[in-house]
Amino acid sequence: MGNSSLTQVNYLIKRTITENGANNRRKGFATEMLRQLLDVAKKTGMKELHLSVEKNNEPSVKIITRNGGVYERSFEFDGEQADIYRITL
């Protein structure tokens, strides 16, 4: 999966959760999408995933860490601070 594919997955997750505003938050949609992404990644033979998340997005950080995400490093992109987490499959 190339960077453009990963960007598309990130976009789809954000759009699904935020499309109807607060109505889609705190219903487990992002958790379920990550669970399914992890299942697909395992089935395709991937050994680990690296996920980036904006530093101030605490709900997403919690979802990632609850699913085995381990902090690796921080970076800046388009003036925003973000972190990378690794999930071993």
A tleap script that builds the chain and sets N, CA, C and O, in Angstrom:
source leaprc.protein.ff14SB
mol = sequence {
  NMET GLY ASN SER SER LEU THR GLN VAL ASN
  TYR LEU ILE LYS ARG THR ILE THR GLU ASN
  GLY ALA ASN ASN ARG ARG LYS GLY PHE ALA
  THR GLU MET LEU ARG GLN LEU LEU ASP VAL
  ALA LYS LYS THR GLY MET LYS GLU LEU HIE
  LEU SER VAL GLU LYS ASN ASN GLU PRO SER
  VAL LYS ILE ILE THR ARG ASN GLY GLY VAL
  TYR GLU ARG SER PHE GLU PHE ASP GLY GLU
  GLN ALA ASP ILE TYR ARG ILE THR CLEU
}
set mol.1.N position { 0.856 -1.172 0.000 }
set mol.1.CA position { 0.000 0.000 0.000 }
set mol.1.C position { 0.894 1.224 0.000 }
set mol.1.O position { 1.684 1.408 0.926 }
set mol.2.N position { 0.787 2.061 -1.011 }
set mol.2.CA position { 1.628 3.242 -1.113 }
set mol.2.C position { 1.112 4.396 -0.270 }
set mol.2.O position { 0.040 4.319 0.331 }
set mol.3.N position { 1.900 5.471 -0.239 }
set mol.3.CA position { 1.510 6.631 0.549 }
set mol.3.C position { 0.174 7.208 0.119 }
set mol.3.O position { -0.602 7.650 0.966 }
set mol.4.N position { -0.117 7.216 -1.190 }
set mol.4.CA position { -1.396 7.769 -1.636 }
set mol.4.C position { -2.551 6.913 -1.133 }
set mol.4.O position { -3.609 7.446 -0.797 }
set mol.5.N position { -2.368 5.600 -1.075 }
set mol.5.CA position { -3.411 4.721 -0.546 }
set mol.5.C position { -3.628 4.978 0.932 }
set mol.5.O position { -4.765 5.013 1.400 }
set mol.6.N position { -2.530 5.160 1.674 }
set mol.6.CA position { -2.645 5.443 3.099 }
set mol.6.C position { -3.345 6.772 3.334 }
set mol.6.O position { -4.154 6.896 4.254 }
set mol.7.N position { -3.039 7.759 2.512 }
set mol.7.CA position { -3.701 9.054 2.627 }
set mol.7.C position { -5.190 8.906 2.385 }
set mol.7.O position { -5.995 9.545 3.063 }
set mol.8.N position { -5.568 8.069 1.423 }
set mol.8.CA position { -6.981 7.837 1.135 }
set mol.8.C position { -7.676 7.157 2.303 }
set mol.8.O position { -8.804 7.515 2.643 }
set mol.9.N position { -7.014 6.176 2.927 }
set mol.9.CA position { -7.602 5.499 4.086 }
set mol.9.C position { -7.810 6.505 5.212 }
set mol.9.O position { -8.875 6.535 5.828 }
set mol.10.N position { -6.803 7.326 5.485 }
set mol.10.CA position { -6.911 8.345 6.526 }
set mol.10.C position { -8.071 9.293 6.229 }
set mol.10.O position { -8.850 9.623 7.124 }
set mol.11.N position { -8.187 9.729 4.985 }
set mol.11.CA position { -9.266 10.629 4.582 }
set mol.11.C position { -10.622 9.971 4.802 }
set mol.11.O position { -11.539 10.603 5.328 }
set mol.12.N position { -10.757 8.715 4.407 }
set mol.12.CA position { -12.041 8.021 4.549 }
set mol.12.C position { -12.436 7.858 6.014 }
set mol.12.O position { -13.607 8.013 6.362 }
set mol.13.N position { -11.474 7.549 6.867 }
set mol.13.CA position { -11.777 7.414 8.286 }
set mol.13.C position { -12.244 8.757 8.844 }
set mol.13.O position { -13.270 8.826 9.520 }
set mol.14.N position { -11.496 9.815 8.565 }
set mol.14.CA position { -11.885 11.141 9.057 }
set mol.14.C position { -13.259 11.537 8.539 }
set mol.14.O position { -14.091 12.036 9.297 }
set mol.15.N position { -13.499 11.317 7.250 }
set mol.15.CA position { -14.774 11.720 6.651 }
set mol.15.C position { -15.942 10.934 7.262 }
set mol.15.O position { -16.995 11.512 7.531 }
set mol.16.N position { -15.770 9.649 7.480 }
set mol.16.CA position { -16.832 8.832 8.060 }
set mol.16.C position { -17.213 9.321 9.448 }
set mol.16.O position { -18.396 9.392 9.782 }
set mol.17.N position { -16.224 9.655 10.250 }
set mol.17.CA position { -16.487 10.070 11.620 }
set mol.17.C position { -17.045 11.489 11.668 }
set mol.17.O position { -17.931 11.764 12.477 }
set mol.18.N position { -16.558 12.386 10.837 }
set mol.18.CA position { -16.934 13.796 10.952 }
set mol.18.C position { -18.039 14.229 10.002 }
set mol.18.O position { -18.523 15.357 10.106 }
set mol.19.N position { -18.452 13.370 9.083 }
set mol.19.CA position { -19.422 13.779 8.065 }
set mol.19.C position { -20.716 14.311 8.682 }
set mol.19.O position { -21.264 15.305 8.207 }
set mol.20.N position { -21.199 13.666 9.718 }
set mol.20.CA position { -22.435 14.111 10.366 }
set mol.20.C position { -22.161 14.824 11.679 }
set mol.20.O position { -22.995 14.821 12.584 }
set mol.21.N position { -20.985 15.435 11.777 }
set mol.21.CA position { -20.643 16.185 12.982 }
set mol.21.C position { -20.555 15.290 14.194 }
set mol.21.O position { -20.062 14.165 14.111 }
set mol.22.N position { -21.026 15.781 15.307 }
set mol.22.CA position { -20.917 15.064 16.575 }
set mol.22.C position { -21.751 13.786 16.594 }
set mol.22.O position { -21.556 12.949 17.476 }
set mol.23.N position { -22.670 13.610 15.652 }
set mol.23.CA position { -23.527 12.426 15.648 }
set mol.23.C position { -22.770 11.119 15.495 }
set mol.23.O position { -23.248 10.076 15.941 }
set mol.24.N position { -21.587 11.154 14.867 }
set mol.24.CA position { -20.821 9.929 14.648 }
set mol.24.C position { -19.702 9.736 15.657 }
set mol.24.O position { -18.994 8.731 15.596 }
set mol.25.N position { -19.527 10.651 16.564 }
set mol.25.CA position { -18.441 10.543 17.532 }
set mol.25.C position { -18.870 9.685 18.708 }
set mol.25.O position { -20.038 9.654 19.095 }
set mol.26.N position { -17.871 8.979 19.273 }
set mol.26.CA position { -18.055 8.163 20.473 }
set mol.26.C position { -19.069 7.023 20.277 }
set mol.26.O position { -19.789 6.648 21.203 }
set mol.27.N position { -19.105 6.492 19.065 }
set mol.27.CA position { -19.972 5.345 18.779 }
set mol.27.C position { -19.176 4.109 18.400 }
set mol.27.O position { -19.755 3.068 18.087 }
set mol.28.N position { -17.840 4.216 18.425 }
set mol.28.CA position { -16.998 3.072 18.132 }
set mol.28.C position { -16.677 2.862 16.664 }
set mol.28.O position { -16.074 1.850 16.307 }
set mol.29.N position { -17.063 3.795 15.806 }
set mol.29.CA position { -16.803 3.631 14.374 }
set mol.29.C position { -15.313 3.584 14.073 }
set mol.29.O position { -14.860 2.709 13.335 }
set mol.30.N position { -14.550 4.506 14.629 }
set mol.30.CA position { -13.105 4.542 14.362 }
set mol.30.C position { -12.420 3.298 14.914 }
set mol.30.O position { -11.514 2.753 14.283 }
set mol.31.N position { -12.849 2.851 16.087 }
set mol.31.CA position { -12.286 1.634 16.678 }
set mol.31.C position { -12.538 0.433 15.767 }
set mol.31.O position { -11.644 -0.381 15.539 }
set mol.32.N position { -13.743 0.332 15.256 }
set mol.32.CA position { -14.088 -0.781 14.368 }
set mol.32.C position { -13.330 -0.683 13.046 }
set mol.32.O position { -12.885 -1.701 12.515 }
set mol.33.N position { -13.177 0.517 12.513 }
set mol.33.CA position { -12.427 0.663 11.261 }
set mol.33.C position { -10.967 0.264 11.454 }
set mol.33.O position { -10.379 -0.379 10.585 }
set mol.34.N position { -10.382 0.641 12.584 }
set mol.34.CA position { -8.998 0.254 12.846 }
set mol.34.C position { -8.904 -1.260 13.024 }
set mol.34.O position { -7.963 -1.879 12.527 }
set mol.35.N position { -9.852 -1.858 13.715 }
set mol.35.CA position { -9.843 -3.310 13.902 }
set mol.35.C position { -9.879 -4.016 12.543 }
set mol.35.O position { -9.133 -4.968 12.312 }
set mol.36.N position { -10.744 -3.548 11.654 }
set mol.36.CA position { -10.842 -4.161 10.332 }
set mol.36.C position { -9.571 -3.924 9.516 }
set mol.36.O position { -9.126 -4.813 8.790 }
set mol.37.N position { -8.991 -2.740 9.631 }
set mol.37.CA position { -7.736 -2.446 8.934 }
set mol.37.C position { -6.634 -3.380 9.420 }
set mol.37.O position { -5.854 -3.885 8.614 }
set mol.38.N position { -6.561 -3.615 10.728 }
set mol.38.CA position { -5.558 -4.523 11.282 }
set mol.38.C position { -5.769 -5.944 10.766 }
set mol.38.O position { -4.802 -6.635 10.443 }
set mol.39.N position { -7.025 -6.384 10.685 }
set mol.39.CA position { -7.331 -7.722 10.151 }
set mol.39.C position { -6.877 -7.855 8.705 }
set mol.39.O position { -6.254 -8.852 8.340 }
set mol.40.N position { -7.180 -6.869 7.884 }
set mol.40.CA position { -6.787 -6.907 6.469 }
set mol.40.C position { -5.269 -6.895 6.347 }
set mol.40.O position { -4.701 -7.635 5.544 }
set mol.41.N position { -4.617 -6.060 7.141 }
set mol.41.CA position { -3.150 -5.985 7.087 }
set mol.41.C position { -2.521 -7.328 7.449 }
set mol.41.O position { -1.565 -7.757 6.804 }
set mol.42.N position { -3.049 -7.991 8.474 }
set mol.42.CA position { -2.538 -9.311 8.869 }
set mol.42.C position { -2.720 -10.325 7.743 }
set mol.42.O position { -1.809 -11.091 7.431 }
set mol.43.N position { -3.907 -10.321 7.138 }
set mol.43.CA position { -4.211 -11.281 6.079 }
set mol.43.C position { -3.334 -11.084 4.846 }
set mol.43.O position { -3.093 -12.031 4.097 }
set mol.44.N position { -2.862 -9.871 4.634 }
set mol.44.CA position { -2.002 -9.617 3.474 }
set mol.44.C position { -0.531 -9.860 3.788 }
set mol.44.O position { 0.331 -9.677 2.928 }
set mol.45.N position { -0.246 -10.273 5.020 }
set mol.45.CA position { 1.122 -10.615 5.383 }
set mol.45.C position { 1.946 -9.491 5.973 }
set mol.45.O position { 3.148 -9.647 6.185 }
set mol.46.N position { 1.318 -8.369 6.238 }
set mol.46.CA position { 2.072 -7.263 6.843 }
set mol.46.C position { 2.455 -7.638 8.269 }
set mol.46.O position { 1.717 -8.342 8.959 }
set mol.47.N position { 3.595 -7.167 8.693 }
set mol.47.CA position { 4.094 -7.461 10.043 }
set mol.47.C position { 3.817 -6.327 11.018 }
set mol.47.O position { 3.734 -6.550 12.226 }
set mol.48.N position { 3.675 -5.112 10.497 }
set mol.48.CA position { 3.394 -3.964 11.359 }
set mol.48.C position { 2.789 -2.833 10.541 }
set mol.48.O position { 2.930 -2.776 9.320 }
set mol.49.N position { 2.114 -1.937 11.249 }
set mol.49.CA position { 1.562 -0.737 10.645 }
set mol.49.C position { 2.133 0.467 11.370 }
set mol.49.O position { 2.374 0.422 12.577 }
set mol.50.N position { 2.346 1.536 10.632 }
set mol.50.CA position { 2.752 2.809 11.222 }
set mol.50.C position { 1.616 3.787 10.955 }
set mol.50.O position { 1.245 4.031 9.807 }
set mol.51.N position { 1.072 4.338 12.025 }
set mol.51.CA position { -0.064 5.238 11.920 }
set mol.51.C position { 0.347 6.629 12.384 }
set mol.51.O position { 0.983 6.777 13.427 }
set mol.52.N position { -0.012 7.635 11.619 }
set mol.52.CA position { 0.252 9.002 12.054 }
set mol.52.C position { -1.048 9.618 12.551 }
set mol.52.O position { -2.130 9.350 12.030 }
set mol.53.N position { -0.905 10.443 13.566 }
set mol.53.CA position { -2.074 11.090 14.174 }
set mol.53.C position { -1.645 12.471 14.650 }
set mol.53.O position { -0.545 12.647 15.174 }
set mol.54.N position { -2.521 13.443 14.462 }
set mol.54.CA position { -2.237 14.778 14.959 }
set mol.54.C position { -2.096 14.728 16.475 }
set mol.54.O position { -2.889 14.091 17.168 }
set mol.55.N position { -1.083 15.404 16.967 }
set mol.55.CA position { -0.736 15.354 18.385 }
set mol.55.C position { -1.914 15.722 19.290 }
set mol.55.O position { -2.054 15.166 20.379 }
set mol.56.N position { -2.752 16.643 18.850 }
set mol.56.CA position { -3.859 17.100 19.693 }
set mol.56.C position { -5.136 16.273 19.527 }
set mol.56.O position { -6.169 16.630 20.093 }
set mol.57.N position { -5.091 15.185 18.769 }
set mol.57.CA position { -6.267 14.345 18.543 }
set mol.57.C position { -6.286 13.216 19.575 }
set mol.57.O position { -6.012 12.060 19.253 }
set mol.58.N position { -6.611 13.567 20.808 }
set mol.58.CA position { -6.567 12.608 21.910 }
set mol.58.C position { -7.470 11.386 21.710 }
set mol.58.O position { -7.045 10.279 22.043 }
set mol.59.N position { -8.699 11.528 21.181 }
set mol.59.CA position { -9.522 10.328 20.966 }
set mol.59.C position { -8.853 9.312 20.032 }
set mol.59.O position { -8.900 8.109 20.286 }
set mol.60.N position { -8.232 9.799 18.955 }
set mol.60.CA position { -7.563 8.883 18.023 }
set mol.60.C position { -6.331 8.246 18.643 }
set mol.60.O position { -6.057 7.067 18.420 }
set mol.61.N position { -5.582 9.027 19.426 }
set mol.61.CA position { -4.418 8.465 20.117 }
set mol.61.C position { -4.860 7.336 21.047 }
set mol.61.O position { -4.203 6.297 21.112 }
set mol.62.N position { -5.956 7.529 21.762 }
set mol.62.CA position { -6.466 6.481 22.667 }
set mol.62.C position { -6.848 5.220 21.896 }
set mol.62.O position { -6.550 4.108 22.331 }
set mol.63.N position { -7.500 5.393 20.759 }
set mol.63.CA position { -7.888 4.232 19.949 }
set mol.63.C position { -6.650 3.476 19.487 }
set mol.63.O position { -6.602 2.248 19.552 }
set mol.64.N position { -5.656 4.213 19.022 }
set mol.64.CA position { -4.429 3.581 18.522 }
set mol.64.C position { -3.707 2.847 19.648 }
set mol.64.O position { -3.293 1.701 19.471 }
set mol.65.N position { -3.550 3.493 20.801 }
set mol.65.CA position { -2.812 2.850 21.898 }
set mol.65.C position { -3.582 1.671 22.477 }
set mol.65.O position { -2.969 0.688 22.895 }
set mol.66.N position { -4.899 1.743 22.512 }
set mol.66.CA position { -5.708 0.603 22.992 }
set mol.66.C position { -5.599 -0.605 22.064 }
set mol.66.O position { -5.874 -1.735 22.467 }
set mol.67.N position { -5.198 -0.356 20.830 }
set mol.67.CA position { -5.042 -1.444 19.861 }
set mol.67.C position { -3.586 -1.822 19.651 }
set mol.67.O position { -3.224 -2.384 18.617 }
set mol.68.N position { -2.756 -1.512 20.632 }
set mol.68.CA position { -1.367 -1.941 20.594 }
set mol.68.C position { -0.389 -0.927 20.040 }
set mol.68.O position { 0.791 -1.241 19.882 }
set mol.69.N position { -0.840 0.279 19.742 }
set mol.69.CA position { 0.040 1.294 19.195 }
set mol.69.C position { 1.090 1.748 20.199 }
set mol.69.O position { 0.782 2.022 21.359 }
set mol.70.N position { 2.324 1.824 19.739 }
set mol.70.CA position { 3.452 2.263 20.557 }
set mol.70.C position { 4.044 3.506 19.904 }
set mol.70.O position { 4.357 3.502 18.713 }
set mol.71.N position { 4.195 4.563 20.687 }
set mol.71.CA position { 4.749 5.808 20.171 }
set mol.71.C position { 6.146 5.574 19.609 }
set mol.71.O position { 6.971 4.906 20.233 }
set mol.72.N position { 6.406 6.129 18.422 }
set mol.72.CA position { 7.736 6.027 17.814 }
set mol.72.C position { 8.427 7.373 17.711 }
set mol.72.O position { 9.567 7.517 18.153 }
set mol.73.N position { 7.753 8.364 17.133 }
set mol.73.CA position { 8.403 9.664 16.947 }
set mol.73.C position { 7.366 10.722 16.601 }
set mol.73.O position { 6.221 10.413 16.273 }
set mol.74.N position { 7.793 11.976 16.681 }
set mol.74.CA position { 6.959 13.111 16.309 }
set mol.74.C position { 7.506 13.747 15.039 }
set mol.74.O position { 8.677 13.572 14.703 }
set mol.75.N position { 6.659 14.480 14.340 }
set mol.75.CA position { 7.079 15.208 13.156 }
set mol.75.C position { 6.123 16.372 12.934 }
set mol.75.O position { 5.077 16.462 13.577 }
set mol.76.N position { 6.490 17.252 12.025 }
set mol.76.CA position { 5.625 18.374 11.664 }
set mol.76.C position { 5.262 18.256 10.198 }
set mol.76.O position { 6.117 17.977 9.358 }
set mol.77.N position { 3.979 18.471 9.890 }
set mol.77.CA position { 3.505 18.416 8.508 }
set mol.77.C position { 2.510 19.545 8.306 }
set mol.77.O position { 1.527 19.647 9.040 }
set mol.78.N position { 2.755 20.383 7.328 }
set mol.78.CA position { 1.895 21.539 7.050 }
set mol.78.C position { 1.647 22.376 8.294 }
set mol.78.O position { 0.536 22.858 8.513 }
set mol.79.N position { 2.681 22.551 9.107 }
set mol.79.CA position { 2.583 23.373 10.298 }
set mol.79.C position { 1.895 22.723 11.478 }
set mol.79.O position { 1.712 23.367 12.511 }
set mol.80.N position { 1.507 21.455 11.354 }
set mol.80.CA position { 0.835 20.724 12.435 }
set mol.80.C position { 1.790 19.707 13.046 }
set mol.80.O position { 2.552 19.054 12.333 }
set mol.81.N position { 1.747 19.578 14.349 }
set mol.81.CA position { 2.532 18.560 15.040 }
set mol.81.C position { 1.770 17.235 15.006 }
set mol.81.O position { 0.557 17.198 15.215 }
set mol.82.N position { 2.487 16.167 14.745 }
set mol.82.CA position { 1.871 14.846 14.676 }
set mol.82.C position { 2.833 13.806 15.245 }
set mol.82.O position { 4.036 14.045 15.357 }
set mol.83.N position { 2.284 12.663 15.597 }
set mol.83.CA position { 3.059 11.554 16.126 }
set mol.83.C position { 2.850 10.331 15.253 }
set mol.83.O position { 1.824 10.195 14.586 }
set mol.84.N position { 3.829 9.449 15.267 }
set mol.84.CA position { 3.722 8.165 14.586 }
set mol.84.C position { 3.721 7.060 15.656 }
set mol.84.O position { 4.547 7.042 16.569 }
set mol.85.N position { 2.766 6.152 15.502 }
set mol.85.CA position { 2.660 4.994 16.385 }
set mol.85.C position { 2.821 3.729 15.534 }
set mol.85.O position { 2.398 3.688 14.379 }
set mol.86.N position { 3.431 2.708 16.118 }
set mol.86.CA position { 3.630 1.422 15.450 }
set mol.86.C position { 2.741 0.382 16.115 }
set mol.86.O position { 2.693 0.281 17.340 }
set mol.87.N position { 2.042 -0.386 15.297 }
set mol.87.CA position { 1.270 -1.525 15.787 }
set mol.87.C position { 1.869 -2.778 15.148 }
set mol.87.O position { 1.871 -2.933 13.927 }
set mol.88.N position { 2.377 -3.663 16.001 }
set mol.88.CA position { 2.911 -4.941 15.521 }
set mol.88.C position { 1.737 -5.897 15.331 }
set mol.88.O position { 0.889 -6.035 16.214 }
set mol.89.N position { 1.695 -6.550 14.183 }
set mol.89.CA position { 0.584 -7.445 13.861 }
set mol.89.C position { 0.911 -8.891 14.216 }
set mol.89.O position { 0.084 -9.779 14.010 }
savepdb mol mol.pdb
quit
